Structures are given as structure tokens and as C-alpha cells.
Amino acid sequence: MTHRNGESRVILKLFLIIGVLGLTMSFFREDKKDHFEGRYSRMGDPIVPAKGVPSSNFPLFPWSEETNTRDKDTDRNKDKDTNETQDENKEKGKDKDPEKEYPFDHTEGIIGRIDQAPDDAYDNLFHVQLPFLSAEIEGRLEYEVQGSPGTEIYLSLNHEASQKETLTRKGWQKKTRYLTPSELRTPDNVLLFSAPEGTTYRIKNPKIYLSSGASP
């Protein structure tokens, strides 16, 4: 009988301990729930502030206000830097003469022989008149060329040694060659194209562009 009473006491103590732990956990969960619901209530999606709680006091993501402020400050600084750079570029542009275009005397030429006909030297030679040139001149030659891939182009400016270029594809292609002041003349400049025996190609729209140093 004494043995059974001892077992009953142990069992009763276990139930009491389990009950106390259960109440403690329940209280802890309710406390967290009350703390959360005191700030927010979920009314579908998204989460909105609970009734009676000003939304300005409880932002959905409290850290977002600080982040947004930093982002706005960064954007303002970027805009300021961009505007300053644009203003600097405008000021620099005022000191540089606008680029001027000087087309050659005719716009197109066929270089080489076609169907055994002799090559017409007239359309191989182009002239352009340039103004007085200073030592600070910046120039470039531009033209368009059409020929078969592998065709070799030879050109000479102002009777200097010819320079060779090889076409790599079909169709019209724009070519650019940058020029130094020593390569140009005042006033007459001569551009000569030539082709190896048995080849031909077409040239159009040759022009010289000048900036910074060319007088009108």
C-alpha cells in the first residue's frame, strides 16, 4: 500500500511539472502574439497597421525609411555630379572650333579596269581645297569603298607613298584615316586611288574633316 502511494505521488508531481511548463509556454506564445498584433494586424495582403495605431508610427519595415533617405541623398549627389560634368564639357567645347567638312571635287570613281576596258585615270584622282592650316589642326579622311573580298586598295594623299588596304567583305564600307598637319597642303590636296592589274573597286563620297585650327 505504501509503495502504491509513493508511485501516485511521483505521477502527480510529473503531471504538475508538465502543467506548469505548458502554462509557461502558453503565456510566452500569447505574449509574443500580443506584442506583434499590438503593432500590426493582417487584413489579407499586405500587412497593414492595426486599428487605432497610426501607420506613421509603425512602418512595415522600420529600416526602410533610413535606407530610402540614404538612396535619395545618393541620387541627389549623382545628379549634381552629372550636371557639373555636363557644364564642364560645355565649357571645354567653347574653346574648340566646330568640325568642318570639305568634300572632294567629284563624288564617285571606278578604280581599275572593267571588262578589258582601259582604266579612266580621271575618276582615280580627287582634289579638294583647304584653308590655312595651323599646327594644332585635327583632320581625318573618310570615304566609302565597294569591291570583292580580298581586293587590294592603294591610296596616296598629296603624292606621298601609297598605302594598301584589303577589303574583307562585300558591300559598301566606310573607311577612315586620321591625318597629321604635315600630310595636308594649302590650298590644293590630291587624293589618288589605284588598283593592281585585273582588279577593280568603286569609291564614293571622299571628304576631309578639319577641326581646331582651321581658319574659315
C-alpha positions, 0 to 999 in steps of 0.5 A: 500500500505504501509503495502504491502511494509513493508511485501516485505521488511521483505521477502527480508531481510529473503531471504538475511539472508538465502543467506548469511548463505548458502554462509557461509556454502558453503565456510566452506564445500569447505574449509574443502574439500580443506584442506583434498584433499590438503593432500590426494586424493582417487584413489579407495582403499586405500587412497593414497597421492595426486599428487605432495605431497610426501607420506613421508610427509603425512602418512595415519595415522600420529600416526602410525609411533610413535606407530610402533617405540614404538612396535619395541623398545618393541620387541627389549627389549623382545628379549634381555630379552629372550636371557639373560634368555636363557644364564642364564639357560645355565649357571645354567645347567653347574653346574648340572650333566646330568640325568642318567638312570639305568634300572632294571635287567629284563624288564617285570613281571606278578604280581599275579596269572593267571588262578589258576596258582601259582604266579612266585615270580621271575618276582615280584622282580627287582634289579638294581645297583647304584653308590655312592650316595651323599646327594644332589642326585635327583632320581625318579622311573618310570615304566609302569603298565597294569591291570583292573580298580580298581586293587590294586598295592603294591610296596616296594623299598629296603624292606621298607613298601609297598605302594598301588596304584589303577589303574583307567583305562585300558591300559598301564600307566606310573607311577612315584615316586620321591625318597629321598637319604635315600630310595636308597642303594649302590650298590644293590636296590630291587624293589618288586611288589605284588598283593592281592589274585585273582588279577593280573597286568603286569609291564614293563620297571622299571628304576631309574633316578639319577641326581646331585650327582651321581658319574659315 
